[in-house]
Amino acid sequence: MTGLSFRDLVRAPRVELPGGSVRWVDESLRLLIGHFGTDPLRRPAVVPGEFVPAGYDGSEAAARHVCLKVSERMGIPSERIRFSFQLEKVVEAGQLLGATIVDAYVAQTHPALRGAAPEDIAAVRKHSRLLGATSDDRLEELLEDDGLLPEIQRFAFLDFLTELVRCREIAAEPDPARQAELEQQPDRPEPRTAGSEASSAGRWTDLTYCLPGVELLPGYTAVMLGSDILTDPTVLIAAASHELGHQVLMSSDMPGGTGPLREPLTDLYAVLHGFGIAHANAALDETTLGTPTVETFGYLGERAVAEALAVYRFRQHRLIRDGPLLPEWHQALDPEPRARFLARLDELVGGPPTVLGW
């Protein structure tokens, strides 16, 4: 991604895609279709303005209804999915609770953590930046009358495990210069600011697997979305379809479903299920260009999503021949992704689709 202009950089994939975005999208979409079949291509693309019920008011109830529609469209049973819209609260409470687990680990006061290796305890005691970092009053406030405890507990324990691995790595480093470098690496954000930074994103987690001291909910999963996306149903659709994609890919034997490129692959899975318009339009908030913080969404980026949407449409048309290759719904795309969608479609057919009459 070196050498890209700022304009191109904010539209580029968030991770490097092997072979470039065009090749990676083509090959990965082919693999997804080969693994999951062509049924998703037989359904029309989702146009956000038509998909969201009239009168959508941005409430949690309205957002949950949209998420259930997304789940139904993707063929995912929703009875055991816990949808919530307070990710920022889960992040903040999880980090504070994670700090208390670090304290309990060093003190060996938690039954589930007793018997830890002395060298690990020593590493955490010496190198952890979370020891004593919790705020009991704030944590109590966040956990009061809260129905998100299973999600918070999982976030907390995984936060603790991340810190444990970090401390082990520092302690095991024989080179003092490298050890100092590891210790100076940017810390996680403070809990209160971490919540706001994560609020526009989403998280998926399996509530079935067992972690020490964590409430077990057999057969349940959780889709956690930030409260700030409730006002934008297009971003809501994109976020929900991405997180629900994890529900399928994480439990499948699809190559790459749990690998280092799982996030862009999950975006692509959502495109395959018809949610490409939402992902393309949500990928970049044009109104934030020229501001200190440019808001982007997703992992594929605006350009690669538009390319994926073109391949999706090309394969869909070859399969069902539903009128002209250039669909009416392309007008629902924002100008930038629409231009890239048309250009990639031109490349796929060897000329402008309107000229060829497809």
N, C-alpha and C positions, 0 to 999 in steps of 0.2 A: 504493500500500500504506500510505499515511499514515493515521493514525487507528485502525489495527488494534490490538487488545489483544495482549499478549504471547502469550496462548494461541492466538490466531488467526494471529499473525505466524509462529510456528514451524511452522504447518501450511500456510502460503501458498507459492505458487511463488517460487523464488529469483530469477526475473526477471519483469519486468512483461509480461504477455500482452496484446497489443492487443485491446481490446474486452472484457476480463475473461476469467476462466478458463472460464466456461461457454460463451461464444461461441467463444473460441479453440479449445477442445477439440472442440466440435461441428464446426467448419469444418475444422480440421486433420485430424481423423479421417476426415472425408468425403474430403478430398484424398488421404490415404494409401490409403484403400480404392479410390478412383478410379484411383490410380496403380499399386498393387500387386495389386489384385483382391480377391476375397472369400474365397479359399481359407483364410486364417488364421481367419476366422470360423466355418468349418465344423468346426474342431477344438475339443475341449472346453478350457475354461480350465485352466491349470496350478495345481493345489493343491500348495503346497510340501511339505506333510507326506506326500503321495503320490508326488511327483516325485523326492524325494531317496531314494536307495537305503537300505534298512534297514542299520544298522551303520555309517552315515557317522561317521567318526572325526576329522574336521577336519584330516587330513593333506593334503599337496599332491597326492598321488596320488588321494585321494578327491575333492578339489576339482576336479581336472582331469577326472575322470570326469563330474562334474556339469556342468562347462562344455561338455564334448563332447555331453552330452544336450541342453543348451540350444541349442547350435549345430545339432544335428540337428533339433530341434523348429522352429527358425527357417528351416530349409532352407538353411543356410550350410555349404558344404564346409569341413571342419576340418583337412584334411591339411596345409595350408600356413599354419596359424595357430599362432603360438608363445604358448601360455598360460604365464604365470608368476605367482607370488604373493609377490613381493618388491618391490613398487612403492616402498616406503620406501627400499630400497637403491638402486634405479634413480635416484630423485630426488636422494638425497644424493650418490651418485657422479657423476651428471650435472651437478650444480651445481659440484662440485669440479673436474671435468674442464672444464666451461665456463669456469671462472676461468683455467685454464691456457691455454685458447684465447684469452681476452682478452689475457693476457700475451704470447702468441706473435703476436697481431695487432699489438700496439703495437711489439714488437721486430722484426716481420717475419721471424720465424725459421721459420714453417711454410710449406712450399712452396705449399700450396693457398691461402694467404692473402696471398701476395706481390703487390705491385702495387696495394695499396689506396690510395684517394685520400688525399693528405696531410692534407686538412682533416678526414677521418674519423678518421684516426689521432690527430690533435691533439685532437679532441673526446673520444675514448675516454681518451686519456692525462690529460686535464684533469678529466673528469666521472665516469669509471667508479669504482664502489665495489668492483669485483671485482679490480682490479689487485693482485696479490700476496696474494689472499685464499685461495689454495688451501693444502691441507695434503698434501704429497707422501706422507707416511707413511700418513695415513688413506686417501688415494686408492689407494695401492698395496695396502693391506689390502682395500679394497672390490673391487678388480679382480682379486685373486688367485684363480686357478682359477674364474673366473666365466664362465658361459655366457650372460650377458646383455649382453655387450659391444655388439652392434648396437643394442640398445635404449638403453643408456647413452650411446653416441656420439650418437645422434639427439637425445636429451634435452639433451646438452651443447651441441651445435651450435645448437639452437633457443634455448637459454638465452643463448648468446653473441649470436645475432642480436637477441634481445630487448634485451639490454644495448646493442648497437650502435645500434639505433633510438632508445633512450632518450637516449643521449649525443648523437646527432645532433639530436634535438628540443631538448635543452637548449642546445646550441651555436647553433642557428638562431634561438632566441628573442631578439628585440631588446629586449624589456622586462626590465630587470634584476630588477624585483619578481617578474614571472612566472617568470623563470629561476630565481630563488631558491626560488620555490614548487615548481617541478618538481624541483629538487635535494632538497628536503626531503620529497618524497612518500615514503610508507612503502617501505622496501626489502623485497626478498624475504626470507623467513625464513632464518636460518642453516641451512646444509646439514643438520646433525643434527636440528634441530627441524622443518625442512621435510619430512623423511622421515616423521616421525611424524604431521604434520598431513595428509599426502597418503595415508597408508597405508590409510585406510578408503575411499578413492575408487578409481577405476580410470582407466586410460589406454588408448587404442587408437592405433596408429600403423602407417603403411604402411612396410614395410622395403624397398620396391622403389625409391622415388625417391632420386635421387642428391644427396648433400650432400658438400662438400669434406672429404676425409679420413675419410669414414664408410663402413664396410663395407656393401656392397650385397648384398641377399638377394632376387634377382628372384622375384616372385610371392608373397612372404611378407608377412604382417602379424603384429602382436603385440597381444595383449590382456594388459595388466599390471594385476594386482589386488594389493591390500595384504594382508599376512599376517594382519592382525587380523580380517579378515572370514571367515577359514576356520572359525572356531568357530560362526558363525551362517549356516547354509545358506540361510536366506531372503534375507539380504543378499547372499550369494554369487550366488544366482539372479538377483536384481535387478541387481547390478553386471555380471554376465556378459551378461545380455540387453541391457543398455544399451550396453555397449562393442561387442558384436556388431552392434547396430543401426547403429553408425557404419560398420561394414564394408560394409553395404548402402547406406546413405544417402549416404555420402561419394563413392561411385562411381556414384551414380544421377543422373538429371536431375530428381529430385523437387524441386519448388519449396521452398526453405527448407532443403534437406538440408545445405547448407554455409553457411547464413546465420547471422545473429546469434541466431536462435532455434533453432539446430540441436540444442542440448542438450535442451530440453523436448520438441522434436519427436522426438528419439531415445527419450526416455522413453515417448512416446505410441506409437511404433513397437513398442516392447516390449509395451505393453498390447495392441495389436492382435494380437500373436502369442501372447496368452494369459497373459502374465506380470504382469497387473495386480494380482493378489492379493499376490504377492511385493513389488512396488513399493509398494503401499499400506501393507503391514505393516512394510516396512523404512524408510518415509519419516521416521518419528520414533520415537526410543527413549524411550518414556514414562518409563522408570526414571531418565532423566537430567533430567527436569523438576525444577526446584527446586535444581539443582546449578549451579556456575559455568559449566559447558560443556554445553549442550543438544546432543545428537547428532542430526543429521538426515541424510537420504540422498536423493539425486536432485535434479532440477531442477523438476519439476512441483509437488512438495510433496504432502503427504498428502491435502488437500482436493481438489485438481485431479485427482490420480490416481483417487480414489474417484469423482469425476464422470466421468472418462474410462472407468472400468470400467463404470459404469452405461450410458453410451452404447454401449460395446462390447457389453454384454449385450443391450441393446434392439435393436441392429442384427443381432446374432447370432440372436436369437429370431425376428425378422421374416424372416430368411433361411431358417432350418432348422426352426422350430417344434418344438423339442425338449422338449416338456413345458411345465410352468409357466414363466412369464416369470421369476419369482423362483427362481433356481437353488439347489440344496442347498449349492453351494460358497460362498454368501455367508456361511455360518456360519464359514468359515475366516478371514474378515476380522476384524481387531481391532475393538473396539467403536466407536471414533471413525470410522474410515473406513467401517465397516459402516453406521453411522447416515447418513453423507453419501451413500453408495451408494444406500440405500433412498430417501432423500429425493429424490435426482436421478431415480431410476427412477420415483418417483411423478409428478414433474413431466413426464417424457417421455410417460407414458401417460394423464395427466389424472386420476389417482387411485391409491390404493394398489393395487399389483399383486395382492396377496392377495385384495382385495375384488373386483377385476375378474375374477379367475380366470384370468389369463393364465399 
